[in-house]
Amino acid sequence: MSWDSYPVERDGRRHYLTWHIPTYGRAPDRTRPVRIDVTVKPREVDEEGLPTEAERARLAALTEALEIDLCDATDGKYVLRTTGGGLQVHSFYTPRVRGLFRKKRCEVIAAGVVADVAEEFEGYELSARASEDEEWQAYLEAFPSTDAVQWFEDANAIARLHAEGDPLTGPRQVDHFLYFEDAEQRAAYAERAVTAGFEVAEELDDDDDPDRTCGLVIRRIEQSLDVQRVHPPALQLIALLDEIRGAYDRWEAAPPPTGAMGAMGAAEAHGG
């Protein structure tokens, strides 16, 4: 999955941030220090300022044109899209100049590309703004909050289960695995988890793996395996680690109900 989206609230309205995930591990790319933000004004939005279903299809074609033409013209990378508030902003990172003998600033090239795309997609208002961002601050600050990263982990894990034939139906037992510095930290966390409504299913100790000593399995029954149900408890368990020396590792779901699919072992998803 190369792109993924995450909902956020801004000024009391829902927005969607969409990242090019593989880029995260390679950012910043200091050979592309110029950020080009292309703002598009959708023609049809709902009461929240988000594009309507019909409009999303048209914007997909416009986005494809921007990505292909601007990246080709500038040797840029398309890495981030923000949708909401009646606007859609596409962020690219490019070199400062393009050309071996006849050098031209990439921000000038990008402005020309945007003008051409605006002409091709009649009725849309497009504008481009260039800024120096050698450390890719806009991209990196948009991505790596604990909330967003865990959302991606959970969403991608569920997508993998679905691809393997899991119907994602419930109710399903979901076990969350955490590891702690020592038994005292584990016991303190277990008390918090029970108070929060979770079940302590098992204590784990692996003397052969120093990173997996003092493990704990926390259990909850979920009515289905979808990100809206699995993500909140995972996030809650991470938040319960506050000032406790431990780490959230992953969750695993029990097999689907008998007959829902062929023989299948425990469904596993790594997160945290």
C-alpha positions as CSV (number, residue, x, y, z in Angstrom):
1,M,0.0,0.0,0.0
2,S,1.9,3.1,-1.2
3,W,-0.6,5.7,0.0
4,D,-2.8,5.9,3.1
5,S,-5.1,8.5,4.5
6,Y,-5.8,9.7,8.0
7,P,-8.6,11.9,9.3
8,V,-7.8,14.9,11.5
9,E,-9.9,17.8,12.9
10,R,-8.9,21.3,11.9
11,D,-10.9,24.3,13.0
12,G,-13.7,22.0,14.0
13,R,-13.9,20.4,10.5
14,R,-12.7,17.1,9.2
15,H,-9.7,17.0,6.9
16,Y,-7.9,14.0,5.4
17,L,-4.1,13.8,5.2
18,T,-2.8,11.4,2.6
19,W,0.9,10.3,2.7
20,H,3.2,8.5,0.4
21,I,4.2,6.0,3.0
22,P,7.4,4.5,1.5
23,T,8.9,7.9,1.3
24,Y,8.8,8.3,5.1
25,G,11.8,6.0,5.8
26,R,13.9,7.9,3.1
27,A,13.0,11.4,4.1
28,P,14.4,14.0,4.0
29,D,15.9,13.8,0.5
30,R,18.1,16.8,0.5
31,T,18.6,16.6,-3.2
32,R,15.0,17.9,-3.4
33,P,14.9,20.8,-1.0
34,V,12.1,22.8,-2.6
35,R,8.5,22.2,-1.6
36,I,5.9,23.0,-4.2
37,D,2.4,23.2,-2.8
38,V,-0.3,23.1,-5.5
39,T,-3.7,24.2,-4.2
40,V,-6.8,23.0,-6.0
41,K,-10.3,24.3,-5.3
42,P,-12.9,21.5,-5.9
43,R,-16.0,22.4,-7.7
44,E,-18.4,20.4,-5.5
45,V,-18.0,19.9,-1.7
46,D,-20.3,18.7,1.0
47,E,-21.3,20.5,4.2
48,E,-17.9,19.6,5.8
49,G,-16.0,21.1,2.9
50,L,-14.9,17.7,1.6
51,P,-15.3,16.8,-2.1
52,T,-18.5,14.9,-3.0
53,E,-18.3,11.4,-4.4
54,A,-18.6,12.6,-8.0
55,E,-16.1,15.3,-7.4
56,R,-13.6,12.8,-6.0
57,A,-13.5,10.9,-9.3
58,R,-12.8,14.1,-11.2
59,L,-10.1,15.1,-8.7
60,A,-8.5,11.7,-9.1
61,A,-7.9,12.4,-12.8
62,L,-6.6,15.9,-12.0
63,T,-4.3,14.5,-9.3
64,E,-2.9,11.9,-11.8
65,A,-2.1,14.7,-14.3
66,L,-0.4,16.8,-11.7
67,E,1.7,13.9,-10.4
68,I,2.8,12.7,-13.8
69,D,3.5,16.1,-15.4
70,L,5.1,17.9,-12.5
71,C,7.3,15.0,-11.3
72,D,8.4,14.4,-14.9
73,A,9.2,18.0,-15.6
74,T,11.0,18.7,-12.3
75,D,12.3,15.3,-11.2
76,G,10.2,15.9,-8.1
77,K,8.5,13.6,-5.6
78,Y,4.8,13.7,-4.8
79,V,4.5,12.9,-1.1
80,L,1.6,14.5,0.6
81,R,-2.0,15.6,0.0
82,T,-4.3,17.5,2.3
83,T,-8.1,17.6,1.6
84,G,-10.6,19.6,3.6
85,G,-12.0,23.1,4.2
86,G,-13.1,23.3,0.5
87,L,-9.5,22.9,-0.8
88,Q,-7.1,20.2,-1.7
89,V,-3.3,20.8,-1.4
90,H,-0.7,18.6,-3.1
91,S,2.9,18.8,-1.9
92,F,5.9,17.9,-4.0
93,Y,9.6,18.1,-3.3
94,T,11.9,19.0,-6.1
95,P,15.5,20.0,-6.8
96,R,16.2,23.7,-7.0
97,V,17.0,23.6,-10.7
98,R,16.6,21.3,-13.6
99,G,18.7,21.0,-16.7
100,L,22.4,20.2,-17.4
101,F,23.4,23.2,-19.6
102,R,20.2,25.2,-19.7
103,K,19.3,25.3,-16.0
104,K,15.9,26.5,-15.0
105,R,14.4,26.9,-11.5
106,C,12.0,24.1,-10.6
107,E,9.5,26.5,-9.1
108,V,9.2,28.2,-12.5
109,I,8.8,24.9,-14.2
110,A,6.2,23.8,-11.7
111,A,4.2,27.0,-12.3
112,G,4.1,26.3,-16.0
113,V,2.9,22.7,-15.4
114,V,0.2,23.9,-13.0
115,A,-1.0,26.4,-15.6
116,D,-1.2,23.7,-18.2
117,V,-3.2,21.3,-15.9
118,A,-5.6,24.2,-15.1
119,E,-6.2,24.7,-18.8
120,E,-6.8,21.0,-19.3
121,F,-9.2,20.7,-16.4
122,E,-11.5,23.6,-17.1
123,G,-13.4,25.1,-14.2
124,Y,-10.8,24.3,-11.6
125,E,-8.8,27.0,-9.8
126,L,-5.2,25.9,-9.3
127,S,-2.3,27.8,-7.7
128,A,1.3,26.9,-6.9
129,R,3.6,28.2,-4.1
130,A,7.3,27.3,-3.6
131,S,9.3,27.3,-0.4
132,E,12.6,26.1,0.9
133,D,12.1,22.9,3.1
134,E,15.4,21.0,2.9
135,E,14.6,19.0,6.0
136,W,11.1,18.1,4.7
137,Q,9.6,19.5,7.8
138,A,6.0,19.7,6.4
139,Y,6.0,16.1,5.4
140,L,7.7,14.7,8.5
141,E,5.6,16.7,10.9
142,A,2.4,15.6,9.2
143,F,3.3,11.9,9.4
144,P,4.8,10.6,12.6
145,S,2.4,11.2,15.5
146,T,1.8,8.0,17.6
147,D,-1.9,8.2,16.6
148,A,-1.2,8.4,12.8
149,V,1.5,5.7,12.8
150,Q,-0.7,3.3,14.8
151,W,-3.7,4.0,12.5
152,F,-1.6,3.0,9.5
153,E,-0.3,-0.2,11.3
154,D,-3.9,-1.2,12.1
155,A,-5.4,-0.3,8.7
156,N,-2.6,-2.2,6.8
157,A,-2.9,-5.2,9.1
158,I,-6.6,-5.4,8.5
159,A,-6.1,-5.0,4.8
160,R,-3.6,-8.0,4.9
161,L,-6.1,-10.2,6.7
162,H,-8.8,-9.3,4.2
163,A,-6.4,-10.2,1.3
164,E,-5.8,-13.5,3.0
165,G,-9.5,-14.3,2.9
166,D,-10.5,-13.3,6.4
167,P,-14.1,-12.1,6.4
168,L,-13.3,-9.7,9.2
169,T,-16.6,-10.6,10.9
170,G,-17.1,-11.0,14.7
171,P,-17.3,-11.1,17.5
172,R,-13.6,-11.7,17.7
173,Q,-11.1,-12.1,20.5
174,V,-8.3,-9.6,20.0
175,D,-5.1,-10.0,22.0
176,H,-2.7,-7.0,22.4
177,F,1.0,-7.8,23.2
178,L,3.1,-5.4,25.3
179,Y,6.6,-5.8,26.8
180,F,8.1,-4.2,29.9
181,E,11.4,-3.4,31.5
182,D,10.7,-5.5,34.6
183,A,7.9,-7.3,36.4
184,E,7.1,-4.3,38.6
185,Q,6.3,-2.2,35.5
186,R,4.3,-5.0,34.1
187,A,2.2,-5.3,37.2
188,A,1.5,-1.6,37.3
189,Y,0.4,-1.6,33.7
190,A,-1.9,-4.7,34.2
191,E,-3.7,-2.8,37.0
192,R,-4.3,0.1,34.7
193,A,-5.5,-2.1,31.9
194,V,-8.0,-3.9,34.1
195,T,-9.3,-0.5,35.5
196,A,-9.8,0.6,31.9
197,G,-12.0,-2.4,31.1
198,F,-9.5,-4.8,29.5
199,E,-8.8,-8.4,30.5
200,V,-5.3,-9.6,31.4
201,A,-5.0,-12.8,29.5
202,E,-1.4,-14.0,30.1
203,E,2.0,-13.0,31.3
204,L,4.9,-13.9,28.9
205,D,8.6,-14.4,29.7
206,D,11.1,-15.3,27.1
207,D,14.6,-15.7,28.6
208,D,16.1,-16.2,25.2
209,D,15.0,-12.8,23.9
210,P,16.0,-9.8,26.0
211,D,13.6,-7.6,24.2
212,R,10.6,-9.9,25.1
213,T,11.0,-10.4,28.8
214,C,8.2,-9.4,31.0
215,G,5.5,-9.6,28.4
216,L,1.8,-9.1,28.9
217,V,-1.2,-10.1,26.8
218,I,-4.3,-7.8,27.1
219,R,-7.5,-9.1,25.7
220,R,-10.8,-7.6,24.5
221,I,-13.7,-8.8,22.4
222,E,-14.4,-6.8,19.3
223,Q,-17.6,-7.1,17.3
224,S,-15.7,-7.0,14.0
225,L,-12.2,-6.5,12.6
226,D,-12.3,-3.0,11.1
227,V,-10.0,-0.1,11.8
228,Q,-12.7,1.9,13.6
229,R,-13.0,-0.9,16.2
230,V,-9.4,-2.1,16.5
231,H,-7.6,1.2,16.4
232,P,-9.2,2.9,19.5
233,P,-8.3,0.1,22.0
234,A,-4.8,-0.1,20.6
235,L,-4.4,3.6,21.0
236,Q,-5.8,3.5,24.5
237,L,-3.4,0.8,25.5
238,I,-0.5,2.9,24.2
239,A,-1.7,5.9,26.2
240,L,-1.9,3.7,29.4
241,L,1.9,3.3,29.1
242,D,2.3,6.9,30.4
243,E,5.4,6.9,32.7
244,I,5.5,3.1,32.6
245,R,8.7,1.7,31.1
246,G,7.2,-0.6,28.4
247,A,6.2,-0.7,24.7
248,Y,3.2,-1.8,22.7
249,D,4.2,-4.5,20.2
250,R,1.3,-5.8,18.2
251,W,-2.2,-7.2,18.2
252,E,-3.4,-10.6,17.1
253,A,-7.0,-11.7,16.3
254,A,-8.5,-15.1,16.9
255,P,-9.5,-17.1,13.8
256,P,-12.9,-16.2,12.3
257,P,-16.0,-18.1,13.3
258,T,-16.0,-21.8,12.2
259,G,-17.0,-22.1,8.5
260,A,-16.4,-18.4,7.7
261,M,-13.2,-19.4,5.9
262,G,-11.0,-22.5,5.5
263,A,-8.5,-23.6,8.1
264,M,-6.7,-20.5,9.4
265,G,-4.4,-19.8,12.3
266,A,-4.5,-16.8,14.5
267,A,-4.5,-13.6,12.5
268,E,-1.5,-11.5,13.4
269,A,-0.8,-7.8,13.0
270,H,2.3,-5.9,14.1
271,G,2.0,-2.4,15.4
272,G,3.5,0.1,17.7
